[in-house]
């Protein structure tokens, strides 16, 4: 399958080619033709599947084919995203893929100045990418007019609902023309999403691609049982002994992220935290430092990490297991992207056993348990973080640097073979 067969115009194909993409991802192959037909779409796709290009490319094409409406240059496409980072990244994609088209776009989100955004909208935009709260601020100040929107995209709709944006979304919908094309992207499908989709979409085409947990065979998953009080020492040990250069670490709370980043710094590991209480400038800087390698460990909360586009991230660590099992899949989706190998490591204390069981239920498989000598709390090790036949591997810390790597191959609880 090649991009040429999807019906995209030459200006878009050359932009795609410039990115080095040779063939469309499954979500792109399925959604681009139906969006070009003008259909509403309900797409189940997670970050890392290429979903951004799946809606951005046809959206650009549809808009570029039509003259703008009469009154100035009002937004004709609106993309709503849950977080500032995701909005910024979607906007970046719009610019990247639309570079050969004469289209104007801007992103509006909180945490940065309001007036420059208002000025940018006033100068005229075809495509507006926004987080719901800031968009409503602009609407309230009458700095944006949504009356000409023809295409609405809800990106990561499930996360927007998780973050409590349902009322904001409804208010925004009431500001849009009734006649429009609607595209809803969501990693998970539940009753809330179904209700939203039912009220929003008109005879939608349903598109689903394999979940990353089944698709991402390139991600190695392992659980290290550890006492809560030893987690930080184990993490520092793993990073140093295994010489991990770029590690995304998840904690459950903002406070926990700050504290861990500070502690790792005192362990001699260059670290920083990223979460919702940080200013936009601090978050942008943290991400840039992490991407360019000057920060080795980025400690993040789920919401802050959502949608971060970091290519080929080699290591993701669950310092705390997430309360919601789906978040585990979102987290490990940060690694092993675009065919690169990745490792997802979970540090699991005895009191997180139920959380791990729920995750394993969702995955439909057991995760390999590997005990690291000197870090296993008595209670945690005997209670084992999972039910059923789980392989346990003992790794001597002296060997740990090389013990976790290419040469071994194991079977998981269901007899599936995978390498670790
Ligand atoms: P997304 O799911 O939109 O966050 O995209 C995940 C990553 O895949 C991004 O880094 C994109 O640049 C990349 N990507 C998108 N489409 C393709 C493609 N057809 N081939 C290879 N990489 C792609």
Boltz pocket constraint, residues with backbone or C-beta under 6 A from the ligand:
constraints:
  - pocket:
      binder: B
      contacts: [[A, 20], [A, 21], [A, 22], [A, 23], [A, 24], [A, 25], [A, 28], [A, 46], [A, 47], [A, 48], [A, 49], [A, 50], [A, 51], [A, 52], [A, 53], [A, 307], [A, 309], [A, 311], [A, 337], [A, 338]]
      max_distance: 6.0
